[in-house]
Amino acid sequence: MTGGGHTVMIPEKDCEYVCDAKFLPWEKLREKTILITGATGLIGQTLTDVLLYANEKKKLELTVLALVLDEAQARRQFSEHLESGRPLRFLEGTVEGLSDIEGSVDYILHGAAETNSEVFVRKPVETIKTSLLGTLRLLGLARKKRSDGFVFLSSMEVYGHPQRGHKVVETDACVLRPEEVRGSYPISKLQCENLCCAYASEYGVPAKIIRLTQTFGPGVSEEDTRIFAEFGRYVQDRRDIVLRTRGETERSYLYTVDAAGAILTVLLKGTPGQAYNAADERTYCSIAEMARKLADANGIGVRFEPEDEQKYGYNSLLYMDLDTSRLRELGWFAGSCREEDGDPLLYMYARMTENNFQDSNYSYGRSHAGKVR
């Protein structure tokens, strides 16, 4: 987690879980170079920490090449790795402006994208350009370098608005509305998925797609305004959770290291040109239900104070119950929270708050509290 100079690495317990996962063929990464875009983001940082941990434990002699917007910030964020002499190198720049890279690039994990809903509405052109131009640039690089694997980090939002009670599978139609400005995010994600399939078909690039549900855990930025971060701050402050809508959206969630395990599974075992849903199906609930569960567990209340949600760029009401059978057929499962750990959603919150918000001087003002959906 970055913010105010404070940095939190992914806990060793979590890295160890992925490192020990029997469903991951780690030997495929021996002496390989793995390029990660969006490396300073939540998922990018988790992947970086996990790969460097596995490199030491399994003596893989791999190299992580991280594409970052600000190398000075990245060096602060990953200072422990650098001080320990771990094989981490940086490339500074935007994904759409990426130039050629010297040497081999054996695997590419493409996670660079805009993630702020307000920006989807305020800067839709930039949102689209980052997705499309960046993905084209990376697929071209994978083709040139004859990379062994490529994973595009997509989103559950490509499905549009499934009906309530429907279990969403990868072959479902993706119905999106191009006249909605906020569609800059999911529509560009869907086009990037098609680019992956096109490069796999025409050029033999081993490009695969993972459609992630909302993911959180250790490493969440103090400036993150997404609902899980807001709820975490309410809990840490022992304040009542305030919802600015009725909280009717329903979805599953995913713990960060389970997401890392899923991404690596698709990278090393997935089929080129195919998409895979990733979620912890045990966590499916409405936002209101999640708020009440979290409030009851922490002795606080829940209040509903509806506002105009459009100004924050929120997606409209969703029922996103992802089916993960295709991914589980590759051996993956969301196993970081064991049965003895209790409710997986509460476990995720506990792990996030104990590793993120302790010793934080972050100011919890209405500018954040007013954005909880």
C-alpha positions as CSV (number, residue, x, y, z in Angstrom):
1,M,0.0,0.0,0.0
2,T,1.3,3.4,-0.9
3,G,0.3,6.8,0.5
4,G,1.9,9.3,2.7
5,G,5.2,7.5,2.3
6,H,3.8,4.3,3.9
7,T,4.4,1.0,2.1
8,V,3.0,-2.4,2.9
9,M,4.3,-5.5,1.2
10,I,2.1,-8.5,0.6
11,P,2.4,-10.6,3.8
12,E,4.7,-13.6,3.7
13,K,1.8,-15.9,4.7
14,D,0.0,-14.9,1.5
15,C,3.0,-15.2,-0.7
16,E,3.7,-18.6,0.8
17,Y,0.2,-19.8,0.0
18,V,0.6,-19.1,-3.7
19,C,4.2,-20.4,-3.7
20,D,3.0,-23.7,-2.3
21,A,-0.1,-24.1,-4.5
22,K,0.0,-27.5,-6.1
23,F,-2.0,-26.3,-9.1
24,L,0.9,-24.0,-10.3
25,P,3.7,-25.5,-12.5
26,W,6.4,-23.2,-11.2
27,E,9.1,-24.9,-13.2
28,K,7.8,-23.2,-16.4
29,L,9.1,-19.9,-15.0
30,R,12.6,-21.1,-14.4
31,E,15.2,-18.6,-15.8
32,K,12.3,-16.7,-17.5
33,T,11.7,-12.9,-17.7
34,I,8.1,-11.8,-16.7
35,L,6.9,-8.4,-17.8
36,I,4.2,-6.9,-15.5
37,T,2.3,-3.8,-16.6
38,G,0.5,-1.8,-13.9
39,A,3.0,-3.1,-11.5
40,T,2.4,-0.5,-8.8
41,G,-1.3,-1.2,-8.7
42,L,-2.9,-3.6,-6.2
43,I,-2.8,-6.7,-8.4
44,G,0.5,-5.8,-10.1
45,Q,2.2,-5.4,-6.7
46,T,0.7,-8.7,-5.5
47,L,2.0,-10.5,-8.5
48,T,5.4,-8.9,-8.1
49,D,5.7,-9.8,-4.5
50,V,4.5,-13.4,-5.1
51,L,6.8,-14.0,-8.0
52,L,9.9,-12.7,-6.2
53,Y,9.0,-14.7,-3.1
54,A,8.6,-17.9,-5.2
55,N,11.9,-17.1,-6.9
56,E,13.8,-17.2,-3.6
57,K,12.0,-20.2,-2.2
58,K,12.2,-22.3,-5.3
59,K,15.5,-20.9,-6.7
60,L,13.8,-20.2,-10.1
61,E,16.4,-17.6,-11.2
62,L,13.5,-15.6,-12.9
63,T,13.5,-11.8,-13.5
64,V,10.5,-9.5,-13.0
65,L,10.4,-6.6,-15.4
66,A,7.9,-3.9,-14.1
67,L,6.5,-1.2,-16.3
68,V,5.7,1.8,-14.1
69,L,4.6,5.4,-14.6
70,D,7.0,6.8,-12.0
71,E,10.2,4.9,-11.3
72,A,11.1,6.9,-8.2
73,Q,7.7,6.0,-6.6
74,A,8.1,2.4,-7.7
75,R,11.6,2.2,-6.0
76,R,10.0,3.4,-2.8
77,Q,7.1,1.0,-3.1
78,F,9.4,-2.0,-3.8
79,S,12.4,-0.8,-1.7
80,E,12.6,-4.0,0.3
81,H,13.1,-6.1,-2.8
82,L,15.7,-3.7,-4.2
83,E,17.6,-3.6,-0.9
84,S,17.6,-7.4,-0.8
85,G,19.0,-7.6,-4.4
86,R,16.0,-9.4,-5.8
87,P,15.7,-9.6,-9.6
88,L,13.4,-6.7,-10.1
89,R,14.0,-4.2,-13.0
90,F,11.9,-1.2,-13.9
91,L,10.8,0.4,-17.2
92,E,9.3,3.9,-16.8
93,G,6.6,5.1,-19.1
94,T,3.0,4.5,-20.3
95,V,1.8,1.2,-21.7
96,E,0.6,2.8,-24.9
97,G,4.0,4.5,-25.3
98,L,6.1,1.4,-24.6
99,S,9.1,1.1,-26.9
100,D,11.1,-2.0,-27.7
101,I,12.6,-3.9,-24.9
102,E,16.1,-5.4,-25.0
103,G,16.5,-9.1,-24.3
104,S,13.9,-11.8,-23.9
105,V,10.3,-11.3,-22.6
106,D,9.1,-14.8,-21.9
107,Y,5.7,-14.0,-20.2
108,I,3.6,-10.9,-20.1
109,L,1.0,-10.0,-17.4
110,H,-1.0,-7.0,-18.7
111,G,-2.8,-5.2,-15.9
112,A,-2.2,-1.5,-16.8
113,A,-5.6,0.3,-17.1
114,E,-7.6,3.1,-15.6
115,T,-9.6,1.8,-12.6
116,N,-11.3,5.0,-11.3
117,S,-15.0,5.1,-12.2
118,E,-15.0,8.9,-12.2
119,V,-12.3,9.0,-14.8
120,F,-14.3,6.6,-17.0
121,V,-16.8,9.4,-17.3
122,R,-14.5,12.5,-17.1
123,K,-11.8,11.2,-19.4
124,P,-13.4,8.4,-21.6
125,V,-11.1,9.0,-24.5
126,E,-8.0,8.6,-22.4
127,T,-9.5,5.5,-20.8
128,I,-10.1,3.9,-24.2
129,K,-6.7,4.9,-25.6
130,T,-4.8,3.4,-22.6
131,S,-6.7,0.1,-23.1
132,L,-6.6,-0.3,-26.8
133,L,-3.2,1.2,-27.7
134,G,-1.5,-0.4,-24.7
135,T,-2.9,-3.8,-25.5
136,L,-2.0,-3.6,-29.1
137,R,1.6,-2.5,-28.2
138,L,2.0,-5.5,-25.8
139,L,0.5,-8.1,-28.1
140,G,2.9,-6.9,-30.8
141,L,5.8,-7.2,-28.3
142,A,4.7,-10.8,-27.4
143,R,4.6,-11.7,-31.1
144,K,8.0,-10.2,-31.7
145,K,9.6,-11.8,-28.7
146,R,7.8,-15.1,-29.3
147,S,6.6,-15.0,-25.7
148,D,5.6,-18.3,-24.0
149,G,2.5,-16.7,-22.4
150,F,0.4,-13.6,-22.2
151,V,-2.5,-12.8,-19.9
152,F,-4.9,-9.8,-20.3
153,L,-6.5,-8.7,-17.1
154,S,-10.1,-7.9,-18.1
155,S,-13.2,-7.3,-15.9
156,M,-16.5,-8.8,-15.0
157,E,-18.0,-5.6,-16.4
158,V,-17.7,-6.9,-20.0
159,Y,-20.9,-8.9,-19.3
160,G,-23.0,-5.8,-19.0
161,H,-26.1,-6.4,-16.9
162,P,-27.0,-10.1,-16.4
163,Q,-30.4,-11.0,-14.9
164,R,-30.6,-11.6,-11.2
165,G,-30.3,-15.3,-10.4
166,H,-28.3,-16.1,-13.5
167,K,-24.9,-17.8,-13.1
168,V,-22.6,-16.0,-15.5
169,V,-20.4,-18.2,-17.7
170,E,-17.7,-17.1,-20.1
171,T,-19.8,-18.0,-23.2
172,D,-22.6,-15.6,-22.2
173,A,-23.3,-12.7,-24.6
174,C,-21.6,-9.5,-23.5
175,V,-24.3,-6.8,-23.9
176,L,-23.0,-3.3,-23.5
177,R,-24.4,0.2,-24.4
178,P,-22.0,2.3,-26.6
179,E,-24.0,5.5,-26.0
180,E,-23.2,5.4,-22.3
181,V,-20.0,7.3,-21.7
182,R,-19.0,5.1,-18.8
183,G,-18.9,2.3,-21.4
184,S,-15.4,3.6,-22.2
185,Y,-14.1,1.1,-19.6
186,P,-16.0,-2.2,-20.3
187,I,-16.3,-1.7,-24.0
188,S,-12.6,-1.1,-24.4
189,K,-11.9,-4.1,-22.2
190,L,-14.0,-6.2,-24.5
191,Q,-12.3,-5.0,-27.6
192,C,-8.9,-5.8,-26.0
193,E,-10.2,-9.3,-25.3
194,N,-11.0,-9.6,-29.0
195,L,-7.5,-8.4,-29.9
196,C,-6.1,-11.2,-27.7
197,C,-8.2,-13.7,-29.6
198,A,-7.2,-12.2,-32.9
199,Y,-3.5,-12.3,-32.2
200,A,-3.8,-15.9,-30.9
201,S,-5.6,-17.0,-34.1
202,E,-3.7,-15.0,-36.7
203,Y,-0.2,-14.9,-35.2
204,G,-0.1,-17.7,-32.7
205,V,0.5,-15.4,-29.7
206,P,-0.5,-17.5,-26.6
207,A,-2.8,-14.7,-25.3
208,K,-5.4,-15.6,-22.6
209,I,-8.0,-13.5,-20.8
210,I,-9.0,-13.4,-17.1
211,R,-12.2,-11.7,-16.1
212,L,-11.7,-10.6,-12.5
213,T,-14.4,-9.7,-10.0
214,Q,-13.7,-7.0,-7.5
215,T,-10.5,-7.9,-5.8
216,F,-9.0,-6.6,-2.5
217,G,-6.7,-7.4,0.4
218,P,-3.3,-6.2,1.7
219,G,-1.8,-3.6,-0.6
220,V,-4.9,-1.4,-1.1
221,S,-3.9,2.2,-1.5
222,E,-4.9,4.7,1.1
223,E,-6.3,6.8,-1.7
224,D,-8.5,4.0,-3.1
225,T,-12.2,5.0,-3.1
226,R,-13.7,1.7,-4.1
227,I,-16.2,0.2,-1.8
228,F,-14.0,-2.3,-0.1
229,A,-11.5,0.4,0.9
230,E,-14.2,2.7,2.1
231,F,-15.7,-0.1,4.3
232,G,-12.3,-0.9,5.6
233,R,-11.8,2.7,6.8
234,Y,-15.2,2.7,8.4
235,V,-14.3,-0.4,10.4
236,Q,-10.9,0.9,11.3
237,D,-12.4,4.2,12.6
238,R,-15.3,2.4,14.3
239,R,-17.8,4.6,12.5
240,D,-21.2,3.6,11.1
241,I,-21.1,2.5,7.5
242,V,-22.9,5.1,5.4
243,L,-24.3,3.9,2.0
244,R,-25.2,6.5,-0.6
245,T,-27.4,4.1,-2.5
246,R,-29.6,1.2,-1.4
247,G,-26.7,-1.2,-1.9
248,E,-28.7,-3.6,-4.1
249,T,-25.8,-4.5,-6.5
250,E,-24.8,-8.2,-6.0
251,R,-21.4,-9.6,-6.8
252,S,-18.7,-11.9,-5.6
253,Y,-15.3,-10.7,-4.4
254,L,-11.7,-12.2,-4.5
255,Y,-8.8,-12.0,-2.2
256,T,-5.6,-10.6,-3.7
257,V,-3.4,-13.6,-3.5
258,D,-6.2,-15.9,-4.8
259,A,-6.4,-13.5,-7.8
260,A,-2.6,-13.8,-8.2
261,G,-2.9,-17.6,-8.2
262,A,-5.7,-17.4,-10.7
263,I,-3.7,-15.1,-13.1
264,L,-0.7,-17.4,-12.9
265,T,-2.8,-20.5,-13.5
266,V,-4.3,-18.9,-16.6
267,L,-0.8,-17.8,-17.7
268,L,0.8,-21.3,-17.3
269,K,-2.1,-23.6,-18.0
270,G,-4.8,-21.7,-19.8
271,T,-5.8,-22.1,-23.5
272,P,-4.8,-19.3,-25.9
273,G,-7.8,-17.2,-27.0
274,Q,-10.0,-18.3,-24.1
275,A,-11.4,-16.2,-21.2
276,Y,-11.7,-17.3,-17.6
277,N,-13.9,-15.9,-14.8
278,A,-12.1,-15.4,-11.4
279,A,-14.0,-14.9,-8.2
280,D,-14.6,-16.5,-4.8
281,E,-18.1,-17.8,-5.3
282,R,-18.6,-18.1,-1.5
283,T,-18.6,-14.4,-1.1
284,Y,-21.6,-13.6,-3.4
285,C,-23.9,-11.0,-1.7
286,S,-25.4,-7.6,-2.1
287,I,-23.5,-4.5,-1.0
288,A,-26.1,-3.9,1.7
289,E,-25.7,-7.5,2.9
290,M,-21.9,-7.1,3.0
291,A,-22.2,-3.8,4.9
292,R,-24.5,-5.4,7.5
293,K,-22.2,-8.5,7.9
294,L,-19.2,-6.3,8.4
295,A,-21.0,-3.9,10.8
296,D,-22.3,-6.8,12.9
297,A,-18.9,-8.4,13.1
298,N,-17.3,-5.1,14.3
299,G,-20.0,-3.6,16.5
300,I,-20.9,-0.6,14.3
301,G,-24.1,0.3,12.4
302,V,-25.2,0.9,8.9
303,R,-27.0,4.0,7.6
304,F,-28.6,4.7,4.2
305,E,-28.3,8.3,2.9
306,P,-29.0,8.1,-0.9
307,E,-27.3,10.6,-3.2
308,D,-27.0,11.1,-7.0
309,E,-24.7,8.2,-7.9
310,Q,-24.2,9.2,-11.5
311,K,-21.9,12.0,-10.6
312,Y,-19.4,9.5,-9.3
313,G,-19.5,7.4,-12.4
314,Y,-20.9,4.3,-10.6
315,N,-22.0,1.4,-12.7
316,S,-25.8,0.9,-12.6
317,L,-27.4,-1.9,-10.7
318,L,-25.6,-5.2,-11.2
319,Y,-26.2,-8.9,-10.5
320,M,-22.8,-10.4,-11.3
321,D,-22.7,-14.0,-10.1
322,L,-19.6,-15.4,-11.9
323,D,-19.3,-19.1,-12.5
324,T,-15.6,-20.2,-12.1
325,S,-15.9,-23.8,-13.3
326,R,-13.6,-23.2,-16.3
327,L,-10.8,-21.8,-14.1
328,R,-11.3,-24.5,-11.5
329,E,-10.9,-27.2,-14.2
330,L,-7.3,-26.0,-14.5
331,G,-6.8,-26.9,-10.8
332,W,-7.2,-23.4,-9.3
333,F,-9.5,-22.7,-6.3
334,A,-9.9,-19.8,-3.9
335,G,-8.2,-21.5,-1.0
336,S,-6.3,-18.8,1.0
337,C,-9.3,-18.6,3.4
338,R,-9.6,-22.1,4.9
339,E,-12.7,-23.4,6.7
340,E,-11.2,-22.8,10.1
341,D,-10.6,-19.1,9.1
342,G,-14.4,-18.5,9.1
343,D,-16.4,-16.4,6.7
344,P,-14.2,-15.7,3.6
345,L,-15.5,-12.1,3.1
346,L,-14.8,-11.2,6.8
347,Y,-11.4,-12.9,6.5
348,M,-10.5,-10.7,3.5
349,Y,-11.5,-7.5,5.4
350,A,-9.5,-8.6,8.4
351,R,-6.4,-9.3,6.3
352,M,-6.8,-6.0,4.5
353,T,-7.3,-3.8,7.6
354,E,-4.6,-5.5,9.8
355,N,-2.0,-5.0,7.0
356,N,-3.1,-1.7,5.5
357,F,-4.7,0.7,8.0
358,Q,-2.5,0.2,11.1
359,D,-0.3,3.2,11.9
360,S,-2.0,5.2,9.1
361,N,-2.5,8.9,9.5
362,Y,-5.0,9.0,6.6
363,S,-7.8,11.5,6.9
364,Y,-11.2,10.0,6.6
365,G,-13.2,12.9,5.2
366,R,-16.6,13.1,3.6
367,S,-14.9,13.3,0.2
368,H,-14.4,9.6,0.5
369,A,-17.3,8.5,2.7
370,G,-19.8,10.1,0.2
371,K,-18.7,7.8,-2.6
372,V,-19.6,4.4,-1.0
373,R,-22.0,2.5,-3.2
